[in-house]
Amino acid sequence: VASGGPEDRRREQRQFSMLFHAAALSVFALLVGSVVGVVEDPVMLGWRPVDRFSGFRYEVFGDRKDHYDAVAVADELACFGWIQDSERGSLVGEARCSKAKGPLFKDWLRKDADKVKIHDYADTKIRLHFSHFKVLPTSRHTCFAEEPHKCPDRTSLKLEL
């Protein structure tokens, strides 16, 4: 049997074609599965934003925390985000921290407060991004479609950037 003939080339082409299609289907299944949340790529576990970060919006009522205390605590925990006085007399804001530090910042927000509302973002992404934790002026509109810090006129997300 001579090698390198037309039969061998056709067999090699069929094998390559089958391997290529199998690889393409695997990649497709992985992409589709990751989009709908069905297939978890074990290589990516621990590297996805939801594995590494905690992002949330909050509103604190009652015993007023000082803006600069919040900035100091956020900086100490390596969180970034913002804080602002609301029209309702509460403090509102967003924070994104490491997965380990997010609960510590939430605990600090709850400490000595009459009421705290927190909304965790499933994708961990806060809506206003700053490179540090920032105090926003009351003139900047930052309300949201839902609690906490819901817009008074019940409109959709209303941010002035």
Disulfide bonds with the S-S distance in Angstrom:
Cys79-Cys97 2.11
Cys143-Cys151 2.16
